[in-house]
């Protein structure tokens, strides 16, 4: 839950320089000074270098003696030690000095000091730097290091005679790494005369680096939740304090450290009083992680830290004003605090009930005391977003004066909302019917799945096909316009006509009277389609009228029924491969409405439909199901190719799919195409748990006709 912990620095609050040390600390340290090429009788120098800046030290150890550095328990300093050049260094006899020894780098008991030679077996060196025998160099806790030069070697490169001392803090405390006097020239190499050459560089002095091993870092974890739901909430602000005691006779003091803002998704909340000494490293809402470094704990001289919420999340109140106490001496501190929600939200949408599109320009009044509705919430009417409201009960009333004349608000126009801590949100949807009828087709998009028509795959004629898709031509709503002969009455549908345009090479169309006319006494319909009337090409039309003045009128809004069948040629032209099929549009033209006296009824328009004529993918035997029979058909023909006789048939060559398909053989890809669709059956929508992959009808009016 908690991750990406950042280091806390206390320089701002304690006015002392301090930077927390990471897990693998490497210092750039130089002890002594570089001598370069030395004349006879001068001291060779010992330099201690490092590989990074001295950010964890109070001064630069390469230039200031007595430097002090910090490392947390478990972390290390890597010190690189090297002899300077020895070119030109000779003894009293004029012989080249080929060896020099320095000893005793001292470690304390709270740390480990380990040695690693960096030279390796470099060419020209008979022996590199290596640890001496502790018994010879001062006993436990000391390291003796000897660097011997090959005979005749006159100088060292920048990488010569290098080794590392790794100082690792084991327990809290202060330790040192010390170069002790007592180094000596190696007299074991022959008859060199060492008269006049000092016994050790810097005789009479010691170089000391002090290292403070600090306690481990600790983390204060604050979990901010909703009282009712337990869900994390935010963002919040938290004041951070450390408890210090200036002297034994003084009472403890809560010293402010910083004000920390909740980090949400990488952006921290800006809080009043923040100085940047501390931060939340957890980007999750309501989860605040503050890391107190070991160095900060030592510098503060205290492991008692307090946190106090100073700002609650939006729409919440601060539940607990008590400081939360954290003892960091043993482990991390986890603080669980909950807030009580005091505000909620009402969201209102306005939609056309036919198209589903939003209806703009609508407004609501909100009352805070339903059902009496005597207290109007300030700011009403609200014609856009509604501000947060206090938890409680409200009445949301649609402002009917804003409803346009071509729309009628559907009941209810008043909705009650109760905002609670457990359910602080309320969604209200007002729907509007058009007052002017709209001619609809249902469905607007549909599949027409093909099946084998007896022994011969296609039917003999379009009319004899058993594969049909039916579309219902309906009114969106009953007319609400006034009767011109009697303004107190509403117009009723008496006459209706419609033309249906289609591609006769793909489909044939039959029309029938809808439930409105079959259920209204005295209704008569005239039909021209493939089987009735004039039987025009690519056109079907219907006209219906009502005779006399019927005592009752059907309540149905269905005016006509359209039945579509596929042309026989499509059964052979379409293959049951992926995304197969052709689309046929069913277009309306000249749809008109008239009332019982022949007066026109104003309408919005007429809707069209589109049908995708296809095989179920993988259904090679044409029974609208992919099963073992389809699999056997493909498995039996596995390996067949064009020219291999009757076994090969392009109807079973399913891969690759597309407009240009068939690769001339029935291979394992074709077999897998069918096996992979085992159990798939036709559904009207082309989607659902029984058909896979989904095969929804296509809409070729879109720029990309693929579903």
N, C-alpha and C positions, 0 to 999 in steps of 0.2 A: 504494500500500500504506500509506503514512504520510500522515496528514491530521490536521486540527484541532489544530495545534501550539499548545501553551500556552507562555507566557513564563516563563522561569526568573528568580527573584529571589534575590539573595544577601544580603539584609539580615540574615537569621538567622545566617549563618555568618561574615560579614565585619564585622558590627556597623556597617554603613554604610547610610544610606538610599539606595535605588536602585529605580526602577521602569523597566522596559524601555519604549521608545517605540514606538508603532505606526507604520504606514506613512504615515498622513496625520495628523500631529500639529498641532493648532491650539491656541495658547496665549492666555490672557487676560492681557495685559500692559498696564500703564499707566505711562508715563514722565511725570514732572512731576506737577502737581496741578491739579485743576479750579479755575478762577478764578471761574466764573459770569460775570454781567454785570460789566464792568470800568469803572472810572472813567478819565477822561482821564489819560494819562501812565503807566498801568500796563501790565504786559506781558500780551499774550495768551499763552495756554498751548498747548503741544502735548501731546496725550495719545496714548499708544499703548495700544490695547485689544486684547483677544483674545476668542475665542469659546468656549473651554473652560477648565477649571480648570488650575492650574499643577502638575499631577502629575509632570511631567518636569523640574521645576526644584527646586533645593535650597532656595530661598526664593521668596517671592512677588515677582515683578519689579514689580508695581504699587505696592509700598510700600517695597521695599528696593533701593537702588542696588547695582549690581554683581552682579546675579543671574546664576546659572550654570544652564544647561539642557542636556539631552542629546537627541540624535536619532541614530538609526542611519543609516548610509549609504543613500541613496535615499529617505529620509523628509524631511518638510518641517515648518517652523513657518509658520503663517499669522498675520502681525501686522497688526492693523487700526489705522491712524493717522488722527487727526481733530484739526482745530483746535477749540479751545474757542470759546464765544460771544464775539463782539466788540462787543456792544451798548454804545453809549455811548462808544466809543473815538474820540477826535477829536484833530486836530493842534493846534498852537499857535494857528492862525488860527480854530479852532472848527469847521473842516470835518470831515465824517465821513471816517474812514480807510476806504478801500475795498479795500485790498489789503495782503498781507503775504507775505513769502517766507522759507522756511527751506530749507537746503541740506544735502547731503552725509550720506546714510545709507550707511555704509561696509560693504563686504563683503570677506571674505577669499577667497583663491584656491582654497580647498577646497570652495567652495559657490557656488551661483547665487542671486542676489537679483533677483527680478522684480517688476514694478509692475503693479497693476491698479486702475483708478479705479472706485469703487463708486457715485459720485454719478450718473453718467449725465448726461443733459441736463435737469437739474431746472429747473423754472420759476423764473425770477428770478435765475438765475446766468448771467452772461455767459461765464464760463470756470471750469472746475473745476480740481481739482488735477491736475497733469501733470508728467512728468519734464522736468527741464531739460536743457540741453545739457551732456553730460559734460565737454566742453572748457572750459565756463565754471564747472564746479563741482568741479574738482579732478582730473580725469583718470580713467584706467582704475580700475575697482573702486569708484567712487563714484557715487552717484545724487543729483542735485539735484532737489528737488521744489518746485514753485511752486503756491501756492493763491491765486488772485485772487478778490476779491469783487466782485459787481456794484455799480455806483454806486448809492448810497443804501441799500444793504442794511445793516441795522443789527445783525442777529444771525444766528447759525447754529442750526439745529435739531440734534437728536442724530444725524441722518444726514447733515448737511451737511459738505462738504469732507472726505470720507472716501476713503481708498485703502488697498490692502493691499500689504504687502511679503511675498513668499513666499520664505523662506529654505530652500533645498534642499541637503542634504548630498551632495556628490559624492564626496569621498574622506575617509578618516579624518583627523582633526585637530581643531584648535580654531579657531573663527572668532568674529567679533564683528559686531554691528550697532550702529553708533555714530551718535548725533546730534552733529554737530560744530558748534561755535560759528561764527558768521559769517553767520547769517541777517540779513536787512535788510528794512525796509519798502520796498514797491515805490514808487519815485519817478517812475515813468513815467506816472502817472495825471493829472498836471496841476500845479496850483500849490500843492499841499498843503505846509504848513510842518511838517516833522517834528522841529522843535526840541523837545528834552526827552523824546523817545520813544526808548527803548533800541534799539540796532541789532539785537538778537536777544534772545529770551527766555532767561533763565538765562545771561546773558553771563558768560564766564569759566569755564564748566563744560561738561562733556560727559557725556551719559548713555550708558552702555555695557551691552549685553546680551551675555554670553559664551555661545556655543553649542559644545558638544563633539559633534563628528561621530564616532560610534562605528563600529566595524567591523560587518559584517552578522551577523545571527543564524546560529548553527550548530545542527545537530541531531545528537544521538547516537541512532542506531537500533540496537536490540538485537533480534535474531531468535533466539527460543528454540525449539529443535526436539528431537524424539525421535531418539536415535542410530540406532535400527534403521529407523524408518519415514520419518524426515524431516518428519513432521507437526509443526505448531506445538503446543507444550504450555505450560501455565501453570496458575494464576498463580505468579509468582516475585517475589522482592525483590532489589533491587540497590542497593549502596552507591555513592554518587557522590563523587568526590574531585577537587580541583584542586591541581596541583603549583605551589607558589610558592617563591621564593627571597628571604628577608627582606633579605639584603644580599649583595654579591659574595663575601664571605668565608664565608658560611654554606652548608651543604648544602641541597639542595631539601627541601621539606616537603610531605607529602601532607596537605592540609587537608580534613577531612571537610565535605561540603556537605549531603548529605541521604541518606535511604534511600527509594528509589522503589518503589512497589508496582505490579504489572501491573494495568492498567485493563482489565477484562473486561466488555464490554457497558455501560459507563458507571459501573461500580462498581470503585473501586480497592482492591486488597488492602491491608489495614492491616499495615504492617511495623514491627517493633521499631526504634526509633531515628529514625523519620520525624519531620521538623520542619515539613514543608509548603513548603520552599523550592523543591522541584522536583516534577514530576508526569509521569505517562505520559498522553499525549494520544490514544493510539491505542486504541480500544475492542476491538480484535481480540485474541484469546487468544494469548499468546506473542509479541506484537509490541509492543515498548516504544519509545516516542518521547519523548525528553527534549530540550527546546530550551534552548540556552544563548544568551541574548541578547547582542548586541554590547556593550551597556553593562556586562553582567556580565563579559565578557571583559576589558574595559578596567579595570574595578574590581579584578578579580583579578590583573591584570598578567601573565596566563599563558594560553597556548592549549593547554597539556598537561593533559588531564583523564583520569581513570581511572574505570572501573566494575568492580565486583566482586559476583558473585552471593552473597547471604547466605542465601537460602532457596530450595530447589528446589521444583518442583511436587509436589503429592501423588503418592505412589507412585514418586517418582524420587529419585535421589541426585545431589548436585552432582558433576559430572564433572571440572570444571577450577576449581581454587581460585586460579589466577593472575589478577592484575588485568589487565584489558584496557585498553590504552593508546590514547587518541584524540588526534590532532593536529588542532586546529580552525583552524590558521592558513591552511589551503589550501581545505578543503572539509568537508562533513559527514562524520561517522564512522559506519561500519556495523560492528557487532559480531555475528558469528555464533557461537553457542554451543549445544552439544547436551548433553542429559542422558541418562543410562542409566536405563531403567525397572527397578525392583527389586520391584514388586508387581503383582499381577493380581487378577482377580475371577472367581469361579464363581457363576453365576446358575442357580438350580434352580426349575423350575415343576412343578406337579402337576395333571394334567388328567383328566377323565372321558373315556374314549375314545368314548363314544356322543354325549354332548351337547357335548363340547369345553369345558365349564365347569370352572373351577379347583376342585380338591378341597382343602379347607382342613384344617389340623391335621396335616399331614405333616411329617416330619423326616428329616434325613440325618446320617450320620456321615461325617467326612472323615479319611482317612488320608494321610500324607505320604510313604509308601514302598510304593506298589503294586509288584508284586502281593502282597507278603507281608502288608501291612496290619497291621504291628506297632506303628506309631507313630500314635496318634490325635491329630489337631490339637486344640489347646486350645480349649475352648468347645463341642466336639461333645457331644451332637447339636445341630445347627442347625435350628431350627423356623421360622426367618424368614430375613431377609437375612443373608448370609454376609459377614463382614468381609474386607477386602483380605488377600491371602495373598502370601507371597514367591514369586517365580518358581520353578517346579519342577513335578514330577509329583505328582498326587493321585488318590486313589480316592474316589468319591462313592457311598456305600452307602445305599440306602433303608432306613429303620427300619420293618421289616415289622410290628412290634407295634402301630404306630399306624394301620395300614390298617383302615378300618371293615369290619364283617362283611358289608355289602352290596356290597363292592367287592373285586376281586382284582387285584393288581398284575401288569401285563404284563411279560414279560421284555424287556429286561434290567432287573434291579433294582440293578445295580452298573455304574458308568460311570467310565472313567478320563479325567482332564483333565490336559493339559500346558499350563502357562502359560509363555510365552516373551516376550521383548521384542518379537518380531514379531507374536505372537498372545497378548496378555495377558488375553484374555477367553475363558471357556468357558461354553457354555450347555448345561444338562442338562434333559431333559424326561422325567418319569416318567408313564406312562399307566396308567389303572385301568379294568378292565372291570367292569360291574355283575354281581354274582353272581345277581341276579334278572333274568330276561329282560324285555326291553322290545320291544313290537310296533312296528315302524317301517314307514313308507311312504317309498318312494324313487321319484321325488323328492318332496319335500314341496310344492314349487311348480313348476309347469310351464306352458308355452305349448301351446295346440292351435291351430296355424295352419290357416286355411280355404283351400281351393282350389276352383275351379270344378268341379262334378260333371257333366261332359258338356255338351251343348248348353244344358241348363237349369242355371242357376247352383246352386240347392240340390239335394240328393238327394231322391228320392221319399219315403224313410223314414229315420229315424235309423239303423236297422240297416244300411242300404245305403251309408252314407257311408264314403268311403275315408279320411277325416280322423280319426285316432285318436291318443290318448295313453294310454300304458300305465304303470301304477304297480305296483311290487313290494311286497308285504306281507311283511316279514322279521322275524325275531327278532334282537335286538341281539347275543345270544350264546346258546350252547347252555346248557341248564340245568345247574347244578352242585349243586343240592340233592340230599340223600340220598333214596334210594328207601325209602318207608315199610316195604316188605316185606323189604328187604335194605339196612340202613344202610351196608354197605360198597360198595354200588353207587350210581350216579347215576341220577336220573330221566331217562327218555327220552320225547320227545313221542310220544304215541300218538293223542290226540284234539285237535282244534282247531275252533273255530267263531268266526264273525265276522259282524256285520251292517254293511252299508254304506248310509248315508242320503245322499240327494242330491235336487236339485231337478229333477224330471222334465220341467219346462218348458224346461230348458236342455240337459240331457244325458241319455243313456241309458247303462246300465252293464252290462257282462258280467263274470262271475267265472270263474276257472279255478284248478285245483289248482296249487300251487307245486311247485318242483323237489324239495322234501323229500318230498312225498307221491307224486309221480310216480316218484321214485327209490327208494322204500321198498316192498319186496314186501308184498302183502296190503293196501295202502292203498286206501280207497274214499272218495269225496267226494260230498256231496249239495248241489245248487246250485239256488237260486231266483233268477232274474234275468229280464231282459226276454225271453229266448228259451227258458228252461228252467224246469221246475217250476211253481210257482204264479204266476209272473210278477206279483209285487205292484207297486203304484205307489209310486215314490220310495224303493224299498227293494230291495236285493239281499243275499243271504246265502249263506254257504257253511259246511258242516260236514264235517270229514274225520276218519276213524278208521283204525286199523291192525288187521287181523284176525290173531289168533294171536300167536305170538312169533317175529318175523322174525329170521333169522340175521344179517342186516345191516340197518343203518339209514343212510339218506342223511346225508351230512355237510353238505348244504346247509341254510341257515337260511331259505330262501324257503318261506313257507307258502301264499301265494295270489298270483294275478295279477289286477289290476283293469284292464279296458279301458274307456275312456271315448270316446263319440262325441257330436258336437253335434246338436241338434235342427235340422231343415231350416229353421225360421223364422229362425234366427240368420243364415243366409247373406244374407237380404234386410234384416234389421234393422240389421246392423252395416255401417258404411262404412269404407273403408280410409284413414281420416284419422289424425291424430296421437293417440296413446294410446287407440286404439279398443279395443273388446272388452268382454266381460262375464265375470264370475268365477263359477265353480261350485265349491262345496265338496264334498269327498268325506269324509264323517264316519264314523268307526268307532264301533260300539256293541256291547257285549256280547262282546268278544273274550275267549275262555277257552282254557286249555291243560290237558290231562290227560295223565298218563303211561300206560304200556301197560296198567296194571291199573285205570285210571280215577281214580287219585288226582289231585287238583288240583295243578298246578304254579304256585307263586306267581309273580306277574308284577308289573311296575311299572305298566303301563298300555298304552294303544293310541294311536298317532299318527294324525293326520289329514293330508289333502293338499288342495291347491287348484289349480284349472286355470283359466287365462285363455284364453278362446276369442276369437280375433281374426283379422283380415286383416293381412298384412304391410303396413306403411304404404306407400302409393303403388302397391300392386299392384292396379290396377283391373281387370285381366283375369283375376286369380285363378290364377296359375301359380306362386306363391311366389317370384317374382323380379320386380324392377323393371328393365325394359329398354326398348328402343326401341318395342316394341309398346304399352306403357303410355303412353309419351310421345306416340306418334302418336294414340292415343285422345283424350288431353286436347287436343293441338294442333288436331285436327280440330274439336273442339267449342269452341274458344276464342271467346269473345264470346256464346255461347248463354245465354239467360235463360229464366226461367219464362214459358211462353206462346209461346216461339219454335219450337214444334214438337217433333219427336222428337229434335232435337239435344241438348236439355237433358235431363239425368237427374240426380236428386239423388245418385246413386251416384258421380258424377264431380265433384260440388261439394264439394271437400275442405277448403276454408278459408272461414270459421274453423272450427277443430276444437273438440270438446267435446261435452257432453251436448246442448246446444242449438246445432246446427251448421247449415250451409248458409245462404248469404246470397242465394240466388236467382239466381246467375249463375256462369258459368265464366269467370273472368278470369285475368289473368297470375299471380295468387297461386296459383291452383289448378294452373296449368301448371308453375310453378316448384316446387311441392310435389313433383311427380312427377320432374321433371328433377333436382332436388337430391338424390334418393334413387337415382339411376342406379347399377346394379350391386349393390344390396342384395338379399340372398336370405335365406330362412328358415333359422334355426338353432334347435336344440332349446332352448338356454338364452336365446335372444333377445338375446345379446350376442356380440361377437367382431368380427374384422376384416372379415367379409363381410356384416354387417348394420349399417346406420346410418340414423338414430341408434339407440342401444341401445333394445331393446324387451323388457326382462326381464319375467317374470310378476309380477303384482301379488299382494300379500298384504292382503286386505281386513280381516283381523283387526287390522291396525295402525290407529292413530288417523288416520294419513295414508295412504290406500291407494296414493298415487302411488309408483312405484318410486324 
